Every structure is written in C-alpha cells, then in structure tokens.
Amino acid sequence: MTPYMMFRSVLNFIVNNDWKSGIFMELDENVSVPENVPDLFKQQFKYVFLDPSGRTNLASRLTPDSVNDLVREASNSLSYMDDIKEDGFEDIFLKPVRFEEKYDFFITLKSLGIVKGKGNYPIDISYTEKCKRHIKSVLFSGLGDRIQLLKEYIPISSTWDLLSDFPKERESISIGFIFDQENFGRQMDKGPAADDEKGVSRFKWFWGDKTSIRRFRDGTILACCLWDDYTVDKNYLIARDISSHLLQRHCDIPYKDITYISNNLDEILFQPDLSRFSYNRSDDNTIISCVEIVKLYEQLEKKIKSLDDLPLRIHSLYNISQSYRYTDPYPPLPNPLLLDDHGASSKDFPLFVPSIEAIIQFESSGSWPDEISSITAVKTAFYLKLSSAIETQLNIPCHASRDKLDIFYEGYVFRIYIHHPREIHLMEKQISKPIWKTDIYRRNVGMNYLTQALHGLHLRHPSFGMTCKLALRWIHESEYSHHIEDIAIELMVAHIYVNSRPYDPPNHHISGFIRFLKLLAEWKWNIYPLIVDIDGDLNDDDYRDIQNNFKENKKYCECFIAHRFDKVHSMWTREKPSSSIFHLIQNHAKNIHNNLLNRYLNFEDVNTVARYSGRWKALFMTKLSNFDVRITMKPHLLPRYYQRLGSSDDSIEGGELNEFRKQHKIYRKVKTYKNLKRNVPSGLLIDFDPAERFLSELEERFSHLGVFFHNPLGGNIIHIIWNPSEFLMDDFKLRKSLCKMPIKGINNSIMFLPNVMQIINEIRIIGKDIIDRIDLS
C-alpha cells in the first residue's frame, strides 16, 4: 500500500467512523481486561479510543466540537484529493487554516458563568473546563441546524519552568461558528406539539420567556420561539440574539461580558445620513436598495417587452449595473425630483443622479446595414422609436440621445444601450484597436456576462454582495479605486466563494472581507493566474489554456484574472493597475489584514477584542500620507459629498453649510421638458460628478508628471505623488514641454525641469471655483 493510499484510508476512517460507539484497538498479547471495560469507559467519557493496554483512553479530552471539526477537515481533504481540475496538495498540507479566517461569526466571553444542572463531564477536569463545555453545549443546543460547526479557540501553548506551578487556566473563552446558509436566518424555532406536556415543559425550561404556543396554517399547534424580524441581509443577528438569551439564562453570563464579532462593519454597509433629503423611506441598507432596484428593473423589463409597433421584436434586456450584481457600495435611491410628488416636500434634493445601465437586443434581421457608421445611425433611430413607444404606450418619460436612451421610472434613471452582435464582428475586422479594448465590447459583452454570472453567485451565496461592498468601500477609501476596476475587485471576491479552499465558502461578510484581504496580499500573482470559475463550466483544457495564456501575457498584466469569457487577455486588469500601484495596494491589504488578526481578532486576549469591537470603522479610514500635493475641494460643490464615511451636516461648518443648502434650493425650481407629459427636471445632470470630471482633466494634462489619488465616494481630496523620473534634468522635448523651466546643467548647458509652481497655477486655473486650497508636502 502506497503512502497516498494509507493517508486516504485514514481520512476515510475519520469521516465514516461512528465516534460515539468508540474505537478499541487490539489488545497486546499479555494483556487481559474484564469484558465490561468498554462499557465502563463509555459511561465515563463521551468519546473512547482505547489503546492496546486496555487502560488508556486516547480520546479522553475530545469534545463534540473538536470531533466535528476533525471530521469536517478530513472530509474536505478527501474532496480536494478527488478534484481533477486543481492539485489539492497545497490546500491539504501547505496552507495554514487560521481560526480567525475560518469562521463566520465569533463570540468572546470575559467570564464563564456557572454550570447549571448535571452534565456528563469527565471526573478529572477542572471547574473552568466544565464551564466551557457547558457554554458550548448550551450554544450548540440552541443554535442547532443554524450552524454547521461550533469550535472553541485553543490558545497558543504556553511554557513554564518545571519547578513552578502549572499556569492558571484562562477564565475566558472565544468561540467561532460556521453558519448553515439555508437555516441561520430562520426567524422561528418550532418545538413539540402543544399536547406533549413533557416536551413543552422541557422546551419552556430551555427557552424561558421566549416560548409561545402558536397555531399554524396546517392546523398544528406547537410550542415555538419567534425572534426579531431582521431583513434578509441582517438575519445573521438572530444567532447573536439566541446566544445572548441562552448565555444569560443558562450560564448567568451578563451581556456586558459578551463581545460579538458579527455586525461590526454594518455602519460601512449603510447609506449615509439622508435625513435632510426628500426620501420617503427610513431604510438605509444598501442591499435592500439593490433588491428594490432589481424588482423595479424586472417590472420595467416586462413593460418594455410588451411594447407594440416596433420595427423589430425585442429579444432580450439585460441589466449590467452594479446594483444588479448587489455590489454597489451606494446604490441609487429614488430621486424625489423624478417622482410625481416631489413638489410637496420642503427638504433638499441630492444633486448626484446615477444611472442604472442595461443592454437591449432586438431579434436578428437581415435588414441591418454592414457598415459601422450606418449601424450607429440605425441604433439612434431605434432609440427615438423606443422613446416614443415608451412614452405613448406606457406613459413613462424618456430622453433619447445619439447613443443611449434614458428612462425615468419610479424615481430612477435606467440608461439603455442597444447591442447588435454584428457591430462587434465588423469592428473586429475594421479597426486596428483590439476588440476587447473597445468600450462597446467591454460593456455589451464582457460586463453583460459578468453581471448575469455575479447576480447568480449572489443568489447562491447571499453574503457575496455585502463582501463586495466592503471590499470596494475599502479600495475607495484608500484612494486606489481610480487605479483598479471595480469589476476586478468583484472577481477577486468571487474567487473566495467559488474556490474557497482550504475553507468553506464564507457565509458572512466579515469573514469574506478578511479572506479578500488575504487573497489580495498573499496570492502569488507573478506565478499563478487567478481563475474565477463562477459557473463551474471550465474543464481541464480550459485550465491548461489559461495557464499558457498567462505565461505569454503576464508581463503585460500585474494581476491576471481569467474566467469563462476571458481566458486570454484579462481585460479588466490589463491596462491597470500599474506595477507600482498594485504593490502599494498589496502592501496596504497586508497591513490591514495583519492589523485585523493582531488586534481586532486577537483571541489570545479577549480584552483586546472587546476594546476594538467598536473601532472596526477605523480600518476604512486610513488615508494616503506620503503625497507631494494635496488638493482640497469645496464640499458644498460636490454632489456626492454626503456619501463619505461619517456623513452628517455637522461636518460642513458655518457658512459652508449655508452655501450647501443654497445649492440645493436651486433645484426646487425645476424645469420640465416641453415634449414630455410628466414632469422631468431638466436641471438634473445624469452621472455628473464634478470631482471626477476635474480629476480626469488633471490626468489628461499631467499624468506623465505624477499619479493621482481620489475617493469618489464623497471624497473632497485629490492627492498627487510626483513621478521621480520626470523630475530629472533633461533636454528640451516638445511633447513634454508643458510647465518646464530652464536651468543650467553640466558644462553650462541648458537643461529643463518641471516647474512645480507653474503646475500648481495650472491646476488652479483648471479647477477654478471648485478648489478650496492646495497644499504642498
């Protein structure tokens, strides 16, 4: 038998063995024990693994959580060995499994309370250990099928002098949980039938005042527990409520001694303070906003597909927005100016109006022209015809332009683009630029596929969307989002769900975010491509092709990300990030990941975990420090300023607050399009962000001199780091003559250097009134 076969046999034994029945090794030749010894061991110990002497139980210290963990890891290792697509050796033997990264939800207890009732505990364990086992037993019984695994954190083994006393046991405990995706959000726990007096009595003893008797539609009357009605994206808090209730009831552990790692980053997932705006809603949750957008889009899709009197029948309509992928950090909210009752409100209106993009495709026809310019003209005619049909038949206001159609529906702006497959085919033949670099291909083909695939991934793993929101918010707040595509970040997050080895896919956004940081910081990007098999459609040949393409193209791409429809180019990371920027992002991710493990999740010291439990927001507040130029823009001129972290009116002081309100009062005097039946304000600019426009102009003028950093989610700062190679003395070159000053070089020759003060003056001219001040480091 080979070592591989022996190892596999051991794993099979661990997985398939009935641990409760005990394991009894063959006794040595000279050993004899009474026949009732196995029964005696079973009475004293929960698990029995009797050695050949017949006197030592090798499993005397095993607990249910450790056995479950062992069986689970053995089962995972077997599945890795059976995977023919990827080599499982590294996942089984080389990748460490860290407690902080493995579990979805954590509880730390500063005190262990008391043991109530009798338990089947070994006679030689301490009272502290009994308390820990009692706590785990209570939690396991209460959470039931809501969790797949419960495991205590085992501290690093300490050392002590042989002549000194044994170290005192820790009177605290940290526990990790892996959620069961199907059950952890269940709102009700059902118990025995009402006529089962003993069963109901035991149920009431366990659950206390949470118990109620309810009649159900099928006529059954049951004892049950009803928990708070959380929204679908907060239902993980039910596990927190159950744990708090049971720990106080059965262990006498006060709430102040309990620290939860569950909703610590929820503040990042909320919409900013919108109380000053005219929103007819109190909910500020971004996932719920995405759900509403998806529902409205599906309603609009049905209405558009029902249109009559169109030259061609509509074949399909695809949403390609971040909101449809549930990954938008701040999804659009219904704008009061686009609703019928906007005039009734006296509050301010948000000036930023984002669009929700979608692709429409008509049925095939031989009447389409064979020239790109002619196809563009026909598409414009279709936009006009669609706009007329939607306004006439559906009474929904629209605005058609040369290359798009804006539909104003229920306070949202849906931006429609027409996709004609033959146009892509013609462009591939007639233009010199690679087709995958064109905006039309990236939007109509690349983004279309990924949006539908990631939408499905979120439906399979509901924490995917929130994990993406955290990852994107972190990238934005770190001011790197301008240097890496959002969709590239989403693909990295998708990888930890479709290939989570050596862990199970995360069921909570905090564990997902921690693993994302680790992937970004530790993946060997220069050695391996990141293959994201979202739908599980890639075969062995595809993996080999991707590996070969990676070897040919890795010199052009710092992080090669491949999936089903992009096996060659890695189009979302091909042009950016640059090598230097990507290394900065990696180092930042590594620092944040280490900070998380060493402070926020330092289970060696539960007091540290408790102290940092309310400070998780600080992980997203780290700003760029080593900059050369800092451009501060006026907050009241930035329509997205309210999206920043810690948003409130108080942060816009004095006269700026008055100016901020003056800017919004302008929009109460709305104008309307004369050719529309319903009021649509002509003062609204769709997708207009002056900070991003200003940044684009700066990069167009000065990208050769430096690198620009900005946070598009409410940031009012633009940082510049100069390119050192551009600040060396050089001969005069016409294409680089902008903002250069002459100086004397070697042998009195005339050399040129960038004139920083002239550059600053040029920036002031470009920015004009939007700039508050410019600081040099």
C-alpha positions in Angstrom: 0.0 0.0 0.0 1.4 3.4 -1.0 1.7 6.3 1.4 -1.1 8.1 -0.6 -3.4 5.1 -0.2 -2.6 4.8 3.6 -3.3 8.5 4.1 -6.5 8.3 2.2 -7.6 5.3 4.2 -7.0 7.2 7.4 -9.1 10.1 6.2 -11.9 7.7 5.1 -11.8 6.1 8.6 -12.1 9.6 10.3 -15.1 10.5 8.1 -17.0 7.3 8.2 -16.3 6.1 11.7 -19.1 6.3 14.4 -17.2 8.2 17.0 -19.9 7.7 19.7 -19.6 3.9 19.5 -15.9 4.1 20.4 -12.6 2.8 18.9 -11.0 -0.2 20.6 -7.5 -1.3 19.4 -6.5 -4.9 19.6 -5.0 -5.7 23.0 -1.4 -6.7 23.5 -0.7 -10.4 23.8 0.0 -10.4 27.6 -2.9 -8.0 28.4 -6.3 -9.2 29.7 -9.1 -6.9 30.9 -12.7 -7.6 32.1 -15.3 -7.8 29.4 -17.2 -4.8 30.7 -14.2 -2.4 30.4 -15.5 -0.9 27.1 -18.9 -0.1 28.7 -17.2 1.4 31.8 -15.1 3.7 29.5 -18.3 4.8 27.6 -20.0 5.7 30.9 -17.2 7.9 31.9 -16.2 9.5 28.6 -18.1 10.9 25.7 -15.5 9.5 23.2 -13.4 6.4 23.6 -10.2 5.4 21.8 -8.8 2.6 23.9 -5.1 1.8 23.4 -3.6 -1.8 23.2 -3.0 -1.7 27.0 -6.8 -1.6 27.6 -6.3 1.1 30.3 -5.8 4.4 28.5 -8.4 6.4 26.6 -6.6 8.4 24.0 -9.8 10.4 23.3 -10.5 11.3 26.9 -10.2 15.1 26.2 -12.1 15.1 22.9 -15.2 17.3 22.8 -18.0 17.3 20.3 -16.8 20.5 18.6 -13.3 19.1 18.1 -14.6 15.8 16.7 -16.9 17.6 14.3 -14.1 19.9 13.2 -11.8 16.8 12.7 -14.4 15.0 10.6 -15.1 18.2 8.6 -11.5 18.8 7.8 -10.9 15.2 6.8 -14.0 15.3 4.5 -12.7 18.5 2.9 -9.3 16.9 2.3 -10.9 14.0 0.6 -12.8 16.3 -1.8 -9.6 18.2 -2.6 -7.8 14.9 -3.5 -10.7 14.0 -5.8 -10.6 17.3 -7.6 -9.1 16.7 -11.0 -9.0 20.4 -12.0 -6.6 21.6 -9.3 -3.9 20.0 -7.3 -5.0 19.7 -3.7 -1.6 19.1 -2.2 -1.0 22.7 -1.3 -4.5 23.1 0.2 -4.1 20.0 2.3 -0.5 20.3 3.6 0.8 23.8 3.0 -1.9 26.3 3.5 -2.5 27.1 7.2 -6.0 27.1 8.5 -6.4 30.1 10.8 -9.2 30.3 13.3 -9.8 34.0 12.5 -10.3 33.3 8.8 -12.2 30.0 9.0 -15.4 31.0 10.9 -18.3 33.3 10.1 -19.2 34.6 13.5 -17.4 34.9 16.8 -18.3 35.2 20.5 -15.8 36.1 23.2 -16.7 35.8 26.9 -14.8 37.6 29.7 -16.4 35.4 32.3 -17.5 31.7 32.2 -20.6 32.0 34.5 -21.7 28.9 36.3 -22.7 25.3 35.4 -26.4 24.7 35.9 -27.6 21.1 36.1 -25.7 17.9 35.8 -23.6 17.2 32.8 -21.7 14.1 31.6 -18.2 15.5 32.2 -15.0 13.5 32.9 -14.3 13.4 36.7 -10.8 14.7 36.3 -11.4 18.0 34.5 -11.4 21.4 36.3 -14.5 23.5 37.0 -13.2 26.0 34.4 -13.2 23.4 31.8 -16.7 22.2 32.9 -18.0 25.8 32.4 -16.5 26.0 28.9 -18.1 22.7 27.9 -21.4 23.8 29.4 -21.3 27.0 27.4 -20.6 25.2 24.2 -23.3 22.6 24.9 -25.9 25.3 25.5 -25.0 27.2 22.4 -24.9 24.1 20.3 -28.4 23.0 21.5 -29.8 26.5 21.0 -28.4 27.2 17.6 -29.0 23.7 16.3 -29.1 23.4 12.5 -28.4 27.2 12.1 -24.7 26.3 12.3 -22.6 23.6 10.7 -19.7 23.9 13.2 -19.0 25.4 16.6 -15.4 25.5 17.8 -13.5 26.9 20.7 -10.4 28.9 20.1 -7.4 27.0 21.5 -4.7 29.4 22.8 -1.1 29.1 21.9 0.5 26.6 24.3 2.4 28.4 27.0 5.7 27.2 28.6 6.7 27.3 32.2 9.5 26.2 34.4 9.4 22.6 35.7 9.7 23.7 39.3 7.0 26.3 39.1 3.2 25.8 39.3 1.0 24.9 36.4 -0.2 28.1 34.6 -3.6 29.2 35.7 -6.4 28.3 33.3 -7.9 31.2 31.2 -11.3 32.1 32.7 -12.5 33.3 29.3 -13.4 31.7 26.0 -13.7 32.6 22.3 -15.9 30.6 20.1 -16.3 30.6 16.3 -19.3 29.5 14.3 -19.8 28.4 10.7 -23.3 29.2 9.6 -25.6 26.9 7.7 -26.6 29.0 4.8 -30.1 27.6 4.5 -31.1 27.9 8.1 -29.1 30.5 10.0 -31.6 33.3 9.2 -34.7 31.3 10.2 -37.0 33.6 12.2 -38.8 30.8 14.2 -37.7 27.7 16.1 -40.5 25.2 16.3 -40.9 22.8 19.3 -43.1 19.9 20.3 -46.9 19.8 19.9 -48.9 21.7 22.5 -50.4 18.4 23.8 -47.0 17.0 24.6 -46.8 18.2 28.2 -43.3 16.9 29.0 -41.9 18.1 25.7 -43.4 21.6 26.1 -42.1 21.7 29.7 -38.6 20.9 28.6 -38.9 23.5 25.7 -40.1 26.2 28.2 -37.3 25.3 30.6 -34.7 25.8 27.8 -36.1 28.9 26.1 -37.8 30.6 29.0 -40.0 33.7 28.3 -39.2 33.4 24.6 -41.6 30.4 24.4 -45.1 30.8 22.9 -47.8 28.5 21.7 -48.9 29.2 18.1 -51.4 27.7 15.7 -50.2 27.3 12.1 -52.0 27.2 8.8 -51.8 23.4 8.6 -53.8 23.2 11.8 -50.9 22.1 14.1 -50.4 23.9 17.4 -46.8 24.0 18.5 -44.5 25.5 21.1 -42.1 27.8 19.4 -39.7 30.8 19.7 -40.1 33.8 17.5 -37.0 36.1 17.0 -36.8 39.7 15.8 -37.8 40.2 12.2 -34.5 41.2 10.6 -34.1 42.0 6.9 -32.5 39.3 4.7 -29.1 41.0 4.9 -29.2 41.2 8.7 -30.6 37.8 9.6 -27.2 36.7 10.9 -28.1 38.8 14.0 -30.6 36.2 15.0 -27.7 33.9 16.1 -26.4 36.8 18.3 -29.9 37.2 19.9 -30.2 33.5 20.6 -26.7 33.3 22.1 -27.3 36.3 24.4 -30.6 34.9 25.6 -29.2 31.4 26.3 -25.9 32.5 27.9 -27.8 34.8 30.4 -30.4 32.2 31.1 -28.4 29.0 31.5 -24.9 30.3 32.3 -25.6 33.6 34.2 -23.2 35.5 31.9 -24.1 39.2 31.8 -24.4 40.9 28.5 -21.5 43.3 29.3 -19.1 40.3 29.4 -20.1 39.2 25.9 -18.4 40.5 22.7 -19.8 39.6 19.3 -17.9 39.8 16.0 -20.9 40.0 13.7 -22.3 43.5 12.9 -19.1 45.4 13.5 -18.9 46.7 9.9 -22.6 47.3 9.3 -22.0 51.0 9.5 -19.9 50.8 6.3 -22.8 49.0 4.6 -25.4 51.6 5.4 -26.4 54.6 3.3 -25.2 57.9 4.7 -27.4 60.2 6.7 -30.2 61.1 4.3 -32.5 62.8 6.8 -32.0 66.2 5.1 -33.1 64.8 1.7 -36.6 64.2 0.5 -36.6 60.4 0.6 -40.0 58.8 1.5 -38.2 55.9 3.3 -36.5 55.2 6.5 -34.4 52.3 5.4 -30.7 53.0 4.8 -29.5 49.5 3.9 -27.6 49.2 0.6 -28.6 45.5 0.0 -32.3 46.3 0.4 -31.8 49.2 -2.1 -30.3 46.7 -4.6 -33.2 44.4 -4.1 -35.7 47.2 -4.8 -33.8 48.2 -7.9 -33.8 44.6 -9.2 -37.6 44.4 -8.6 -38.3 47.7 -10.4 -36.0 46.7 -13.3 -37.9 43.4 -13.7 -41.2 45.4 -13.8 -39.8 47.8 -16.4 -38.4 44.9 -18.4 -41.8 43.3 -18.7 -43.4 46.6 -19.7 -40.8 47.3 -22.4 -41.1 43.7 -23.8 -44.8 44.3 -24.1 -44.4 47.3 -26.5 -46.1 47.1 -29.9 -45.4 48.9 -33.1 -41.6 48.4 -33.1 -39.6 47.7 -36.3 -38.1 44.6 -34.6 -39.3 42.5 -31.7 -37.2 42.8 -28.5 -35.2 39.7 -28.0 -33.7 40.3 -24.5 -33.0 43.0 -22.0 -30.0 42.7 -19.6 -29.2 44.8 -16.6 -25.4 45.4 -16.4 -25.3 47.7 -13.3 -23.5 47.1 -10.1 -26.9 47.2 -8.3 -28.0 44.2 -10.2 -24.8 42.4 -9.0 -25.7 43.6 -5.4 -22.1 45.0 -5.2 -22.7 48.8 -5.4 -21.4 50.4 -2.2 -24.0 53.2 -2.6 -26.7 52.0 -5.0 -29.1 54.7 -6.4 -32.1 55.7 -4.4 -35.3 57.0 -5.9 -34.8 60.7 -6.6 -37.7 62.9 -5.4 -37.3 65.2 -8.4 -38.2 62.2 -10.6 -41.3 61.4 -8.7 -44.8 62.8 -9.1 -45.0 64.3 -5.6 -41.5 66.0 -5.5 -43.1 69.4 -5.2 -44.8 68.6 -1.9 -41.5 68.3 0.1 -39.6 71.2 1.6 -36.4 69.3 2.1 -33.3 69.4 0.0 -32.6 67.1 -3.0 -29.4 65.2 -3.7 -27.7 66.6 -6.8 -26.0 63.3 -7.8 -28.3 61.2 -10.0 -26.6 57.9 -11.0 -28.0 55.8 -13.9 -28.7 52.1 -13.9 -27.3 50.7 -17.1 -29.0 48.0 -19.2 -28.5 46.3 -22.6 -31.3 45.7 -25.0 -31.0 43.4 -28.0 -33.5 43.0 -30.8 -34.3 39.9 -32.8 -31.9 39.1 -35.7 -32.7 40.6 -39.1 -31.0 40.8 -42.5 -32.0 44.5 -42.8 -29.2 45.7 -40.5 -26.5 47.5 -42.6 -23.0 46.3 -42.9 -21.2 49.5 -42.1 -20.4 50.6 -38.5 -21.5 54.2 -39.1 -24.8 53.0 -40.6 -25.4 50.7 -37.7 -24.8 53.6 -35.3 -27.4 55.7 -37.2 -29.9 52.8 -37.1 -29.4 52.5 -33.4 -30.1 56.2 -32.9 -33.3 55.7 -34.9 -34.2 52.8 -32.6 -33.6 55.0 -29.5 -36.0 57.6 -30.8 -38.6 54.9 -31.7 -38.3 53.2 -28.3 -38.6 56.6 -26.5 -41.8 57.4 -28.5 -43.3 54.0 -27.8 -42.5 54.0 -24.1 -43.9 57.5 -23.6 -47.0 56.8 -25.7 -47.9 53.3 -24.6 -46.5 53.2 -21.1 -46.7 56.8 -20.1 -43.1 56.7 -18.8 -40.9 59.7 -19.6 -37.8 59.2 -21.6 -34.9 61.1 -23.2 -33.3 59.7 -26.3 -29.8 60.7 -27.5 -27.5 59.6 -30.2 -26.0 56.6 -28.3 -28.4 55.9 -25.4 -31.9 56.1 -24.0 -32.7 57.3 -20.5 -35.9 56.1 -19.0 -37.2 57.9 -15.8 -39.1 55.2 -13.9 -40.2 55.4 -10.2 -37.5 57.9 -9.3 -34.7 56.0 -11.0 -32.8 56.6 -14.3 -32.5 53.5 -16.4 -29.9 54.0 -19.2 -30.5 51.7 -22.1 -27.8 50.7 -24.8 -28.6 48.8 -27.9 -26.4 45.7 -28.6 -26.1 44.4 -32.1 -23.7 41.4 -32.3 -22.8 42.1 -36.0 -21.5 45.5 -34.9 -18.9 43.8 -32.7 -18.0 41.4 -35.6 -17.5 44.4 -38.0 -15.4 46.4 -35.5 -13.1 43.4 -35.0 -12.3 43.4 -38.7 -12.2 47.2 -39.4 -10.5 48.8 -36.5 -6.8 48.4 -35.5 -7.5 48.5 -31.8 -8.1 45.1 -30.2 -11.8 44.5 -29.9 -11.6 43.6 -26.2 -10.2 47.1 -25.5 -13.2 48.9 -27.0 -15.9 50.3 -24.7 -18.7 48.7 -26.7 -17.3 45.2 -26.3 -16.4 45.6 -22.7 -19.9 46.9 -21.9 -22.1 44.9 -24.2 -20.2 41.6 -24.0 -17.8 41.4 -21.1 -19.8 43.3 -18.5 -23.0 41.7 -19.6 -21.8 38.2 -19.0 -20.1 39.0 -15.7 -23.2 40.9 -14.3 -25.5 37.9 -15.0 -22.9 35.5 -13.6 -22.3 37.5 -10.4 -26.0 38.1 -9.9 -26.4 34.3 -9.8 -23.5 33.9 -7.5 -25.1 36.4 -5.0 -28.3 34.4 -5.1 -26.3 31.2 -4.2 -24.2 33.0 -1.6 -26.1 35.9 -0.1 -23.1 37.3 1.7 -21.2 37.9 -1.6 -22.8 41.3 -2.3 -22.0 42.6 1.2 -18.5 41.3 1.0 -18.0 43.1 -2.4 -19.4 46.3 -0.9 -16.9 46.2 1.9 -14.0 45.4 -0.4 -15.0 48.2 -2.8 -15.5 50.7 0.0 -12.1 49.8 1.4 -10.5 50.4 -2.1 -12.4 53.7 -2.5 -11.5 55.0 1.0 -7.8 54.0 0.4 -8.0 56.2 -2.8 -6.9 53.4 -5.1 -10.2 52.9 -6.9 -9.1 55.1 -9.7 -6.3 52.7 -10.5 -8.2 49.4 -10.5 -11.5 48.5 -12.0 -14.4 47.8 -9.6 -15.2 44.6 -11.6 -11.7 43.3 -10.9 -12.3 43.6 -7.2 -15.6 41.8 -7.6 -13.9 39.0 -9.4 -11.4 38.6 -6.6 -14.2 38.4 -4.1 -16.0 35.9 -6.3 -12.9 33.7 -6.3 -13.1 33.2 -2.5 -16.6 31.9 -3.0 -16.1 29.6 -5.9 -12.7 28.4 -4.8 -12.6 28.9 -1.0 -10.1 26.2 -0.2 -8.9 25.3 2.4 -12.1 26.8 3.9 -15.8 26.6 3.2 -17.3 29.5 1.2 -17.9 32.4 3.7 -21.5 32.9 4.9 -20.8 36.3 6.5 -19.4 39.5 5.0 -16.7 39.9 7.7 -15.1 36.5 7.1 -15.4 37.2 3.3 -13.7 40.6 3.7 -10.9 39.1 5.8 -10.3 36.4 3.1 -10.4 39.0 0.4 -7.6 41.0 2.1 -5.5 37.8 2.4 -6.1 36.8 -1.2 -5.1 40.3 -2.4 -2.0 40.4 -0.2 -0.7 36.8 -0.4 -1.7 35.4 -3.8 1.4 34.7 -6.0 0.3 37.0 -8.8 3.6 36.6 -10.7 3.4 32.8 -10.6 -0.3 31.9 -11.0 -3.3 33.4 -12.7 -6.5 33.9 -10.7 -9.0 31.6 -12.3 -12.6 32.5 -11.4 -14.9 29.6 -12.4 -18.2 31.3 -11.5 -20.5 28.8 -13.0 -18.2 25.7 -12.8 -18.1 25.4 -16.6 -14.3 25.3 -17.1 -12.7 22.0 -17.9 -9.2 20.7 -17.9 -8.4 22.0 -21.3 -9.6 25.5 -20.3 -7.3 25.5 -17.2 -4.4 24.5 -19.4 -5.2 27.2 -22.0 -5.4 29.8 -19.2 -2.1 28.8 -17.8 -0.4 29.1 -21.2 -2.1 32.4 -21.9 -0.9 33.7 -18.5 2.7 32.8 -19.3 2.5 34.7 -22.5 0.8 37.8 -21.2 1.9 38.1 -17.5 4.5 40.7 -18.5 1.7 43.0 -19.6 -0.5 42.4 -16.5 0.2 42.7 -12.8 -2.8 40.6 -11.8 -4.1 38.2 -14.4 -7.7 37.3 -13.8 -9.4 34.8 -16.1 -12.9 33.4 -16.3 -15.1 31.7 -18.8 -15.4 34.5 -21.4 -11.9 36.0 -20.8 -9.3 33.3 -20.9 -6.6 35.2 -22.8 -6.4 38.9 -22.1 -7.5 39.6 -18.5 -9.2 42.7 -20.0 -10.3 44.2 -16.6 -6.7 44.3 -15.3 -4.6 44.5 -18.5 -4.2 48.3 -18.6 -4.4 49.0 -14.8 -3.2 48.8 -12.1 0.4 49.5 -12.8 3.2 47.6 -11.1 3.9 50.3 -8.6 0.3 50.9 -7.7 -0.5 47.2 -7.4 2.3 46.8 -5.0 1.0 49.7 -2.9 -2.4 48.1 -2.9 -1.0 44.7 -1.8 1.1 46.2 1.0 -1.9 48.1 2.2 -4.1 45.0 2.2 -1.3 43.1 4.1 -1.1 45.8 6.7 -4.9 45.8 7.2 -5.1 42.0 7.3 -2.3 41.8 9.9 -4.0 44.6 11.9 -7.2 42.6 11.9 -5.6 39.4 13.1 -3.3 41.0 15.7 -5.8 43.4 17.3 -9.4 43.1 16.3 -9.4 39.3 16.2 -6.6 38.7 18.8 -8.4 35.9 20.6 -5.3 35.4 22.8 -6.5 38.4 24.7 -10.3 38.8 24.9 -10.0 42.2 26.5 -8.3 43.4 23.3 -11.1 42.0 21.2 -13.6 43.8 23.3 -11.7 47.0 23.3 -11.5 47.1 19.5 -15.0 45.7 18.8 -16.4 49.2 18.3 -13.5 50.5 16.2 -13.7 48.5 13.0 -14.6 51.6 11.0 -11.0 52.8 11.6 -9.9 50.1 9.1 -11.5 52.1 6.4 -10.3 55.5 7.5 -6.6 55.0 6.6 -5.6 57.8 4.2 -2.7 58.4 1.9 0.1 60.1 3.8 3.2 60.1 1.6 2.0 62.6 -1.0 3.5 65.6 -2.7 0.4 67.7 -3.4 -2.9 67.8 -1.7 -5.9 69.5 -3.5 -8.9 70.2 -1.2 -12.2 70.8 -3.0 -15.1 72.7 -1.6 -17.6 70.2 -0.1 -20.7 72.2 -0.9 -19.9 71.9 -4.6 -19.5 68.1 -4.6 -22.9 66.3 -5.1 -21.5 63.0 -3.7 -20.0 64.6 -0.5 -22.9 63.1 1.5 -21.6 59.6 0.7 -18.4 59.9 2.7 -17.9 57.9 5.9 -19.3 59.7 9.0 -21.5 61.9 6.8 -23.6 64.5 8.7 -24.5 68.1 8.4 -22.3 68.9 11.3 -19.1 68.3 9.3 -19.9 71.1 7.0 -19.3 74.1 9.2 -20.7 77.6 9.3 -21.0 79.4 6.0 -20.3 76.2 4.0 -23.5 74.6 5.3 -25.5 77.6 4.2 -23.9 77.5 0.8 -24.6 73.8 0.7 -28.2 74.4 1.2 -28.3 77.3 -1.2 -27.0 75.0 -3.9 -29.9 72.6 -3.3 -32.6 75.3 -3.2 -31.9 76.0 -6.9 -33.3 72.6 -7.7 -36.6 73.2 -6.2 -37.4 75.5 -9.1 -37.4 72.6 -11.5 -37.9 73.0 -15.2 -39.6 70.4 -17.4 -39.0 69.0 -20.9 -41.6 70.6 -23.1 -42.2 67.4 -25.1 -42.9 65.2 -22.1 -46.3 64.6 -20.5 -44.9 64.1 -17.0 -42.5 66.5 -15.1 -38.9 65.6 -15.6 -36.4 68.2 -14.3 -34.1 69.4 -17.0 -31.7 70.8 -14.3 -30.6 67.2 -13.4 -27.4 66.0 -14.8 -27.2 62.2 -15.0 -24.0 60.7 -13.7 -22.4 64.1 -13.4 -19.7 64.2 -10.7 -17.6 67.4 -10.9 -14.8 65.9 -8.8 -14.3 63.0 -11.2 -14.5 65.4 -14.2 -11.9 67.6 -12.5 -9.7 64.6 -11.9 -10.0 63.4 -15.5 -8.8 66.8 -16.8 -5.9 66.8 -14.4 -4.8 63.4 -15.6 -5.2 64.3 -19.2 -2.8 67.2 -18.6 -0.3 66.0 -16.0 -0.5 62.1 -16.0 3.2 62.0 -17.2 4.3 64.0 -14.2 2.6 62.2 -11.4 0.0 59.7 -10.1 -3.4 61.0 -8.8 -5.4 59.5 -6.0 -9.1 60.3 -5.1 -12.0 58.7 -3.3 -15.1 59.0 -5.5 -17.5 58.2 -2.6 -17.7 61.6 -1.1 -14.0 62.4 -1.1 -13.1 66.1 -1.4 -9.3 65.5 -1.5 -7.1 64.7 -4.6 -3.6 63.6 -3.8 -0.7 63.7 -6.2 2.6 61.8 -6.0 5.2 63.0 -8.5 6.9 60.7 -10.8 10.6 60.9 -9.8 11.9 60.1 -13.3 10.2 63.2 -14.6 12.0 65.5 -12.2 15.4 64.7 -13.5 17.2 67.3 -15.6 16.6 66.6 -19.3 16.9 68.2 -22.7 14.1 70.1 -24.2 11.4 67.9 -25.7 8.4 69.4 -27.4 5.9 66.8 -26.3 7.0 67.2 -22.7 7.5 71.0 -22.7 4.4 71.8 -20.6 5.3 73.6 -17.3 9.1 73.2 -17.7 11.7 75.8 -16.6 15.2 76.1 -17.9 18.2 75.6 -15.6 22.0 75.5 -16.1 23.3 71.9 -16.4 26.7 70.4 -16.8 29.1 72.5 -18.9 26.7 75.4 -18.7 24.3 73.6 -21.0 20.6 74.5 -20.8 18.5 71.7 -19.2 14.8 71.6 -18.2 12.9 70.6 -15.0 9.2 70.7 -14.3 8.1 74.0 -12.7 6.0 72.9 -9.7 4.6 76.3 -9.0 3.5 76.7 -12.6 1.9 73.3 -12.4 0.0 74.4 -9.3 -1.2 77.5 -11.1 -2.4 75.5 -14.0 -4.3 73.2 -11.6 -5.9 76.3 -10.0 -7.0 77.5 -13.5 -8.5 74.2 -14.4 -10.3 73.7 -11.0 -11.2 77.4 -10.6 -14.0 77.7 -8.0 -14.2 74.0 -7.1 -10.7 74.3 -5.3 -10.6 75.3 -1.7 -6.8 75.2 -1.2 -3.7 73.4 -2.5 -1.0 72.2 0.0 2.5 71.0 -0.8 4.2 68.4 1.4 
